[in-house]
Amino acid sequence: MIEFSEIKQLAPLVHLRLTPSEVERLSKDGAQILDYVDRLKELSVDNISIEDDRPRVKLREDRPVRFDRVGELIAAFPRKEGRFLKVPFVFEEQNG
């Protein structure tokens, strides 16, 4: 199991604010993940082919294209702050 103190030390480094119960859960979950990774290290991959046999699809060449109507785009966006567009929050919001 990952130590409680280790998680409390690492959390601020990755900008996480965790409650004591979250630290405990993360400690257990992290230990299970590390155990699984150790199990994966034991697997033999000698007989596994890495050849990709999917049909090749010809894609168009990527070329930069100048877009001169940025002002119109920003003006049409419903929520903005300066030249930045504001979008709804995507991830689960943390209280505390």
C-alpha positions as CSV (number, residue, x, y, z in Angstrom):
1,M,0.0,0.0,0.0
2,I,1.2,3.5,-0.7
3,E,1.8,5.4,2.5
4,F,-0.7,8.1,3.6
5,S,2.2,10.4,4.2
6,E,3.5,9.9,0.6
7,I,0.2,10.8,-0.9
8,K,-0.1,13.9,1.3
9,Q,3.4,14.9,0.1
10,L,2.6,14.3,-3.6
11,A,-0.9,15.8,-3.7
12,P,0.2,19.5,-3.7
13,L,2.9,18.8,-6.3
14,V,0.2,17.8,-8.8
15,H,-2.2,20.5,-7.5
16,L,-4.6,18.1,-5.8
17,R,-6.6,19.0,-2.7
18,L,-7.6,15.7,-1.1
19,T,-9.7,15.0,1.9
20,P,-8.4,12.3,4.4
21,S,-10.9,9.8,3.0
22,E,-9.7,10.5,-0.6
23,V,-6.1,10.1,0.5
24,E,-7.0,6.7,2.0
25,R,-8.9,5.6,-1.1
26,L,-6.1,6.7,-3.4
27,S,-3.6,4.9,-1.2
28,K,-5.5,1.6,-1.7
29,D,-6.2,2.2,-5.4
30,G,-2.6,3.2,-6.1
31,A,-1.3,0.1,-4.4
32,Q,-3.6,-2.1,-6.6
33,I,-2.5,-0.3,-9.7
34,L,1.2,-0.8,-8.8
35,D,0.6,-4.5,-8.0
36,Y,-1.1,-4.8,-11.5
37,V,1.9,-3.1,-13.2
38,D,4.2,-5.6,-11.4
39,R,2.2,-8.5,-12.7
40,L,2.4,-7.1,-16.2
41,K,6.2,-7.0,-15.9
42,E,6.1,-10.7,-15.5
43,L,4.4,-11.3,-18.9
44,S,6.5,-12.6,-21.8
45,V,6.0,-10.6,-25.0
46,D,8.5,-12.5,-27.1
47,N,5.9,-14.2,-29.2
48,I,3.7,-11.1,-29.8
49,S,3.9,-9.5,-33.2
50,I,3.7,-5.8,-33.4
51,E,2.9,-5.8,-37.1
52,D,-0.1,-3.7,-37.9
53,D,-2.1,-5.5,-40.5
54,R,-4.9,-2.9,-40.8
55,P,-5.4,-1.5,-44.3
56,R,-3.6,1.8,-44.9
57,V,-5.8,4.8,-45.5
58,K,-4.3,7.7,-47.5
59,L,-4.8,10.9,-45.5
60,R,-4.5,14.3,-46.9
61,E,-1.4,16.2,-46.2
62,D,-1.6,18.6,-43.3
63,R,-1.0,22.2,-44.4
64,P,-1.4,25.3,-42.2
65,V,-4.2,27.6,-43.4
66,R,-4.4,31.2,-42.3
67,F,-7.7,32.1,-40.7
68,D,-8.3,35.8,-40.8
69,R,-11.8,35.9,-39.2
70,V,-10.8,35.3,-35.6
71,G,-12.5,38.6,-34.5
72,E,-15.8,37.4,-36.0
73,L,-15.5,34.0,-34.3
74,I,-14.8,35.5,-30.9
75,A,-17.6,38.1,-31.3
76,A,-20.1,35.3,-32.1
77,F,-19.1,33.2,-29.1
78,P,-21.7,33.5,-26.2
79,R,-19.2,33.6,-23.3
80,K,-15.8,35.2,-23.4
81,E,-13.1,36.9,-21.4
82,G,-10.9,39.1,-23.5
83,R,-9.9,37.0,-26.5
84,F,-10.4,33.8,-24.6
85,L,-13.6,31.8,-25.1
86,K,-15.3,30.4,-22.0
87,V,-16.7,26.9,-22.2
88,P,-18.7,24.9,-19.6
89,F,-16.7,23.0,-17.0
90,V,-15.9,19.5,-18.3
91,F,-14.6,17.6,-15.3
92,E,-16.3,16.9,-12.0
93,E,-16.0,19.9,-9.8
94,Q,-14.3,19.4,-6.4
95,N,-15.7,21.2,-3.4
96,G,-13.1,22.2,-0.8
